[in-house]
Amino acid sequence: MPIFDRIMRSIRYIWADKRRQRPPCRCRARPTATGAAGHRACGRTHCRKIMKGSAVTQRFPLLLGLFLGASLAGRGDAFAQQGSAALTVAVEAPAEREWPETVPASGWMKPWHEAISAAEIGGLRITDILVDVGSVVTKGQPLAQLADDTVRADLRKEEASLATSKADLAKAQANAERARRMKGSGALSDEKIIEYLSTEQTAMAGVESAQALVEGQKIKLSQTTIVAVDDGLVTSRSAQLGAVVTSGTELFRLVRQQRIEWQAEVSARYRPFIKEGLTALIDGPAGQQMRGTVRLVAPTVSTDTGRTLVYVSLPAGSQPPIGFYATGRIKLRVTPAVAVPETALVARDGIYYVFTIDAEERVRRVRVKTGRRNDGEVEIVSGLARSAMVVTTGAAFLSDGALVRVAGETR
């Protein structure tokens, strides 16, 4: 309720109490000779004074209320004028920066290269699994073991065949040597000599064949141990204990050398400006910022999205999760920028404003167009004079034309 109404109500209550306490008229107190009661206003001098005083006193609350209301209104304006200047703000001039032009990009974190460890021999059962998803492995490290009983038996069989072939070769070499010594003596016919020499050659070939079979069985025996093909991080395991594998079955998948890259999509119109070696800034999963280097720009543009892929290599120490969708930007050339702190911006109905201060310490709201952002500052593309003083703190609580006090000034 306004203060004027409250004052008027209080005065009326007080005056009503006074009226109830007023003594009655004398003529009303004394009955007439006929016994009738006195008049409310008998017209005597006493009653006329009472009625006149009553009319004056009825106007008094109204006059008093108007006077008090005018006084309080004047004081309220003075208080309001004094309170509008109570907000203290900080101001500074726009700064000139050298910022790189950036290209917005977004894409998935994917392995640089993947490697697959598969079974090279079929029909064998998995007897042991040595690693799991998330394991860091080195090249040649065992990952799983297959049953090797039948392979070892075949190896022993081939080794026995090799021994037999070597014995046959020794016999054939002895006969061939004797035939060479008797050649021309007439003790052996030329046909028999040729037969001995041919048998020697056949035996030598048999030994080589048996040796090859033994080496083949040794290779099969080594293939019963599934090993890592490169250093990396195991990201998938399809091997199951007791499963009988076939040749070529994928058992493990790993990220080579634990290298992860950002496969960013950019608009095709930026493709001519992106070169190998440019720096990319990527927003990480925990809010941290990662730096990468452009490794390759795809030679094609997607016909569905009109965007092209940019492959960005990440530092060895950073290992964001594979499959994480990240946003970022790629730095191009460096150009000047007029920047103000982000705290100076006020967004209203989707439009950005800043407040400038004049010589009378009154603020003016100025509509601006923003551009790049960097380290807590934002570029002002248009709408702001470079010589203006911009309010940097408390701008959200200001209105156009408000009187403020600049921090650090004395009065």
BELHUFEN-V626240 format. One record per residue. N is the residue number from 1. RES is the residue in one letter. PHI is phi in whole degrees, -180 to 180 (NA if undefined). OMEGA is omega as a letter, one per 20 degrees, with the letter a starting at -180 (NA if undefined). Layout:
# BELHUFEN-V626240
N|RES|PHI|OMEGA / N|RES|PHI|OMEGA
This chain:
# BELHUFEN-V626240
1|M|NA|r / 2|P|-61|a / 3|I|-67|r / 4|F|-62|r / 5|D|-64|r / 6|R|-64|r / 7|I|-65|a / 8|M|-63|r / 9|R|-63|r / 10|S|-63|a / 11|I|-65|a / 12|R|-65|r / 13|Y|-62|a / 14|I|-64|a / 15|W|-69|r / 16|A|-64|r / 17|D|-63|r / 18|K|-64|r / 19|R|-65|r / 20|R|-66|r / 21|Q|-88|a / 22|R|-69|r / 23|P|-69|a / 24|P|-68|r / 25|C|-66|a / 26|R|-65|a / 27|C|-67|r / 28|R|-77|a / 29|A|-76|a / 30|R|-103|r / 31|P|-74|r / 32|T|-78|a / 33|A|-64|a / 34|T|-81|r / 35|G|92|r / 36|A|-79|a / 37|A|-74|a / 38|G|-71|r / 39|H|-76|r / 40|R|-67|r / 41|A|-139|a / 42|C|-79|r / 43|G|91|r / 44|R|-70|a / 45|T|-61|a / 46|H|-64|a / 47|C|-68|r / 48|R|-64|r / 49|K|-66|r / 50|I|-64|a / 51|M|-65|r / 52|K|-64|r / 53|G|-63|r / 54|S|-65|r / 55|A|-65|r / 56|V|-66|a / 57|T|-68|r / 58|Q|-69|r / 59|R|-82|a / 60|F|-61|r / 61|P|-58|a / 62|L|-65|r / 63|L|-65|r / 64|L|-63|r / 65|G|-64|r / 66|L|-63|r / 67|F|-64|a / 68|L|-66|r / 69|G|-63|r / 70|A|-65|r / 71|S|-64|a / 72|L|-67|r / 73|A|-64|r / 74|G|-64|r / 75|R|-67|r / 76|G|-62|r / 77|D|-63|r / 78|A|-66|r / 79|F|-65|a / 80|A|-64|r / 81|Q|-66|r / 82|Q|-73|a / 83|G|-75|a / 84|S|-65|a / 85|A|-96|a / 86|A|-80|a / 87|L|-77|r / 88|T|-99|a / 89|V|-126|r / 90|A|-107|a / 91|V|-129|r / 92|E|-160|a / 93|A|-82|r / 94|P|-58|a / 95|A|-100|r / 96|E|-99|a / 97|R|-120|r / 98|E|-113|a / 99|W|-116|r / 100|P|-79|r / 101|E|-72|a / 102|T|-123|r / 103|V|-114|r / 104|P|-69|a / 105|A|-147|r / 106|S|-155|a / 107|G|177|a / 108|W|-100|r / 109|M|-84|a / 110|K|-136|r / 111|P|-64|r / 112|W|-61|r / 113|H|-143|r / 114|E|-110|r / 115|A|-128|a / 116|I|-119|r / 117|S|-104|a / 118|A|-123|r / 119|A|-78|r / 120|E|-98|r / 121|I|-134|a / 122|G|-109|r / 123|G|79|a / 124|L|-114|a / 125|R|-97|r / 126|I|-78|a / 127|T|-104|a / 128|D|-158|r / 129|I|-118|a / 130|L|-102|a / 131|V|-134|r / 132|D|-140|r / 133|V|-62|a / 134|G|97|r / 135|S|-75|r / 136|V|-94|a / 137|V|-122|r / 138|T|-114|a / 139|K|-62|a / 140|G|87|a / 141|Q|-72|r / 142|P|-64|r / 143|L|-110|a / 144|A|-154|a / 145|Q|-126|r / 146|L|-102|r / 147|A|-64|a / 148|D|-120|a / 149|D|-63|a / 150|T|-66|a / 151|V|-68|r / 152|R|-66|r / 153|A|-65|r / 154|D|-63|r / 155|L|-65|r / 156|R|-64|r / 157|K|-62|a / 158|E|-69|r / 159|E|-66|r / 160|A|-67|r / 161|S|-63|r / 162|L|-66|r / 163|A|-64|r / 164|T|-64|a / 165|S|-65|r / 166|K|-68|r / 167|A|-67|r / 168|D|-63|r / 169|L|-66|r / 170|A|-63|r / 171|K|-65|a / 172|A|-67|r / 173|Q|-66|r / 174|A|-65|r / 175|N|-64|a / 176|A|-68|r / 177|E|-67|r / 178|R|-66|r / 179|A|-65|r / 180|R|-67|a / 181|R|-70|a / 182|M|-90|a / 183|K|-65|r / 184|G|92|r / 185|S|-88|a / 186|G|88|a / 187|A|-71|r / 188|L|-123|r / 189|S|-73|r / 190|D|-63|r / 191|E|-64|a / 192|K|-70|r / 193|I|-62|r / 194|I|-61|r / 195|E|-63|r / 196|Y|-63|r / 197|L|-67|r / 198|S|-68|r / 199|T|-63|r / 200|E|-61|a / 201|Q|-64|r / 202|T|-64|r / 203|A|-65|r / 204|M|-64|r / 205|A|-65|r / 206|G|-63|r / 207|V|-64|r / 208|E|-62|r / 209|S|-64|r / 210|A|-65|r / 211|Q|-64|r / 212|A|-63|r / 213|L|-65|r / 214|V|-64|r / 215|E|-63|r / 216|G|-63|r / 217|Q|-69|r / 218|K|-66|r / 219|I|-64|r / 220|K|-61|r / 221|L|-64|r / 222|S|-69|a / 223|Q|-74|r / 224|T|-73|r / 225|T|-106|r / 226|I|-83|a / 227|V|-119|r / 228|A|-75|a / 229|V|-84|a / 230|D|-163|r / 231|D|-66|r / 232|G|170|a / 233|L|-117|a / 234|V|-73|a / 235|T|-112|a / 236|S|-152|r / 237|R|-136|r / 238|S|-108|r / 239|A|-71|r / 240|Q|-125|a / 241|L|-61|r / 242|G|90|a / 243|A|-74|r / 244|V|-93|a / 245|V|-93|r / 246|T|-111|a / 247|S|-64|r / 248|G|94|a / 249|T|-69|r / 250|E|-72|r / 251|L|-110|a / 252|F|-141|r / 253|R|-131|a / 254|L|-139|r / 255|V|-89|a / 256|R|-64|r / 257|Q|57|r / 258|Q|56|a / 259|R|-92|r / 260|I|-119|r / 261|E|-128|r / 262|W|-99|r / 263|Q|-95|a / 264|A|-92|r / 265|E|-101|r / 266|V|-130|r / 267|S|-65|a / 268|A|-63|a / 269|R|-71|r / 270|Y|-90|a / 271|R|-57|a / 272|P|-65|a / 273|F|-95|a / 274|I|-95|a / 275|K|-125|r / 276|E|-64|r / 277|G|97|r / 278|L|-69|a / 279|T|-91|r / 280|A|-122|r / 281|L|-110|a / 282|I|-122|r / 283|D|-84|a / 284|G|-75|a / 285|P|-67|a / 286|A|-101|a / 287|G|90|r / 288|Q|-77|a / 289|Q|-105|r / 290|M|-110|r / 291|R|-111|r / 292|G|-135|a / 293|T|-128|r / 294|V|-65|a / 295|R|-96|a / 296|L|-159|r / 297|V|-113|a / 298|A|-61|a / 299|P|-79|a / 300|T|-122|r / 301|V|-120|a / 302|S|-68|r / 303|T|-76|a / 304|D|-86|a / 305|T|-109|a / 306|G|69|a / 307|R|-123|a / 308|T|-123|a / 309|L|-92|r / 310|V|-123|a / 311|Y|-93|a / 312|V|-114|r / 313|S|-80|r / 314|L|-105|r / 315|P|-61|a / 316|A|-64|a / 317|G|-76|a / 318|S|-89|a / 319|Q|-133|r / 320|P|-67|a / 321|P|-65|r / 322|I|-67|a / 323|G|93|r / 324|F|-75|r / 325|Y|-91|a / 326|A|-118|r / 327|T|-115|a / 328|G|-177|a / 329|R|-153|r / 330|I|-112|a / 331|K|-79|r / 332|L|-111|a / 333|R|-76|a / 334|V|-96|r / 335|T|-135|r / 336|P|-71|a / 337|A|-147|r / 338|V|-95|a / 339|A|-124|r / 340|V|-131|r / 341|P|-61|r / 342|E|-64|r / 343|T|-69|r / 344|A|-80|a / 345|L|-80|r / 346|V|-126|a / 347|A|-101|r / 348|R|-137|a / 349|D|58|r / 350|G|77|a / 351|I|-116|a / 352|Y|-96|r / 353|Y|-132|r / 354|V|-131|r / 355|F|-109|r / 356|T|-107|a / 357|I|-118|a / 358|D|-101|a / 359|A|-68|r / 360|E|-89|r / 361|E|61|r / 362|R|-112|a / 363|V|-94|r / 364|R|-127|r / 365|R|-83|a / 366|V|-124|r / 367|R|-81|a / 368|V|-131|r / 369|K|-114|a / 370|T|-99|r / 371|G|-134|a / 372|R|-73|r / 373|R|-128|a / 374|N|-162|r / 375|D|51|r / 376|G|79|r / 377|E|-121|a / 378|V|-130|a / 379|E|-81|r / 380|I|-100|a / 381|V|-78|a / 382|S|-156|r / 383|G|102|a / 384|L|-126|r / 385|A|-77|a / 386|R|-68|r / 387|S|-89|a / 388|A|-74|r / 389|M|-102|a / 390|V|-105|r / 391|V|-74|a / 392|T|-105|r / 393|T|-132|r / 394|G|81|a / 395|A|-66|a / 396|A|-68|a / 397|F|-101|a / 398|L|-99|r / 399|S|-127|a / 400|D|-63|r / 401|G|87|a / 402|A|-70|r / 403|L|-90|a / 404|V|-129|r / 405|R|-119|a / 406|V|-82|a / 407|A|-62|r / 408|G|95|r / 409|E|-88|r / 410|T|-109|a / 411|R|-122|NA
